[in-house]
Structure formats: structure tokens, C-alpha cells
Amino acid sequence: PRSRLRVRGHGPWALGDAPISGGRTGYAFYRGGMAATPDGAAKYRQLPDSADVELSIGGDTFLLRTEGIVGCYQVHVARQRDKHAMKMWVPMRHVSMEYTGWRDSGGCKL
């Protein structure tokens, strides 16, 4: 369950663009399949025979995938109703923020 382990216990997560550009932040994943979002409580589950995670927020369902991702603090997301692709990520400052800006942590191992 690599994708589930990657999202649970880290955060808060942002979805889409950077919050300064209109993206939303405040997503958190808890044990037992519960999640907190800017829109209220949500549920997530590991899909059978897959490393993917399904996140249900209100009437929308999102597919979270870590395949092809380097680092621990980002995830590919596809909204299921229209297949709109986004990223979910943990905004964090890199040690050399003044040179590189916001970055993913490249040295994380699961």
C-alpha cells in the first residue's frame, strides 16, 4: 500500500496549483480511511490489487497515484468525473529556498 503510506501521516497537503495561485490546502489523511479537507470530512481507501488510493469528497471521487513520482511529498491526482489531472503536494521549504523556491523532498524513502 505504498500510495496510502505516502499520504497518511504527512501534510497538510495542497491540491492543484500553489495556494498563492488559487490552489487549496488543508487536506489531511488519518488512520481508518478518514480525511479532512477544506470542504469537510472525506473518506479514502486503498484500491484492491493496486497501489492507488481513491479519495471521496462529497460527490467527487479522485484517484491518487504515486507511480513515477520521485520524492515523498507529491502525488498524481485525477478527478474521476472528467479525468482532470492535478497534483497533490506538501508545501515545504527546501534548504536552499532562496535559490530553488518551493520543492519536493528528493531524499525520502518508503
C-alpha positions as CSV (number, residue, x, y, z in Angstrom):
1,P,0.0,0.0,0.0
2,R,2.7,2.5,-1.0
3,S,0.3,5.3,-2.0
4,R,-1.6,5.0,1.2
5,L,1.5,5.1,3.3
6,R,2.8,8.1,1.4
7,V,-0.3,10.3,2.0
8,R,-1.1,9.2,5.6
9,G,0.9,10.9,8.3
10,H,2.3,13.7,6.1
11,G,0.7,17.1,5.4
12,P,-1.1,19.3,5.3
13,W,-1.5,18.6,1.5
14,A,-2.3,21.1,-1.2
15,L,-4.4,20.2,-4.3
16,G,-3.8,21.8,-7.7
17,D,-1.9,25.0,-8.0
18,A,0.1,26.6,-5.2
19,P,-2.2,28.2,-2.7
20,I,-0.9,31.7,-3.7
21,S,-2.2,30.8,-7.3
22,G,-5.6,29.6,-6.3
23,G,-4.8,26.0,-5.2
24,R,-6.4,24.7,-2.0
25,T,-4.6,23.5,1.1
26,G,-5.6,21.8,4.3
27,Y,-6.0,18.2,3.2
28,A,-5.0,15.5,5.8
29,F,-5.2,11.7,5.8
30,Y,-5.9,9.8,9.0
31,R,-5.9,6.1,10.0
32,G,-9.2,4.3,9.4
33,G,-9.8,5.8,5.9
34,M,-10.9,9.3,7.2
35,A,-9.6,12.5,5.6
36,A,-10.0,16.2,6.4
37,T,-10.4,18.7,3.5
38,P,-11.3,22.3,3.1
39,D,-14.8,21.1,2.2
40,G,-15.2,19.0,5.3
41,A,-14.7,15.3,6.2
42,A,-13.9,12.8,3.4
43,K,-13.0,9.1,3.0
44,Y,-10.2,7.3,1.3
45,R,-9.4,3.7,0.6
46,Q,-6.7,1.6,-1.0
47,L,-8.0,0.1,-4.2
48,P,-7.8,-3.7,-4.3
49,D,-4.8,-5.2,-6.1
50,S,-3.4,-1.7,-6.7
51,A,-1.1,0.8,-5.2
52,D,-3.7,3.6,-6.0
53,V,-5.9,5.3,-3.4
54,E,-9.4,6.5,-4.0
55,L,-10.4,9.8,-2.2
56,S,-14.1,10.6,-1.9
57,I,-15.0,14.2,-1.1
58,G,-18.8,15.0,-1.2
59,G,-19.9,13.8,-4.6
60,D,-16.5,13.8,-6.3
61,T,-14.1,10.9,-6.4
62,F,-10.3,11.3,-7.0
63,L,-7.7,8.7,-7.9
64,L,-4.3,9.2,-6.2
65,R,-1.2,7.6,-7.8
66,T,2.4,7.7,-6.8
67,E,3.7,5.7,-9.8
68,G,6.5,7.7,-11.4
69,I,6.8,10.2,-8.6
70,V,10.3,11.0,-7.2
71,G,10.3,12.0,-3.5
72,C,7.6,11.6,-0.9
73,Y,5.7,14.8,-0.9
74,Q,3.7,14.8,-4.1
75,V,1.0,12.6,-5.7
76,H,-0.7,12.5,-9.1
77,V,-4.4,13.1,-8.9
78,A,-7.2,12.5,-11.4
79,R,-10.8,13.7,-10.7
80,Q,-12.8,10.7,-11.9
81,R,-15.9,12.5,-13.4
82,D,-13.8,14.4,-16.1
83,K,-10.3,12.9,-15.7
84,H,-8.9,16.3,-14.8
85,A,-5.3,15.8,-13.9
86,M,-3.8,17.6,-10.9
87,K,-1.0,17.2,-8.3
88,M,-1.4,16.9,-4.6
89,W,1.7,18.0,-2.7
90,V,3.0,19.2,0.7
91,P,4.2,22.8,0.5
92,M,7.5,22.9,2.2
93,R,10.7,25.0,2.0
94,H,13.8,23.4,0.6
95,V,17.1,24.1,2.5
96,S,18.2,26.3,-0.4
97,M,14.8,28.0,-0.8
98,E,16.4,31.3,-1.8
99,Y,17.8,29.5,-4.9
100,T,15.2,26.9,-5.8
101,G,11.8,28.0,-4.5
102,W,9.2,25.5,-3.3
103,R,10.4,21.9,-3.9
104,D,9.6,18.3,-3.2
105,S,11.9,16.4,-0.8
106,G,14.0,14.3,-3.1
107,G,15.7,12.1,-0.5
108,C,12.7,10.4,1.1
109,K,12.5,6.6,1.0
110,L,9.4,4.5,1.9
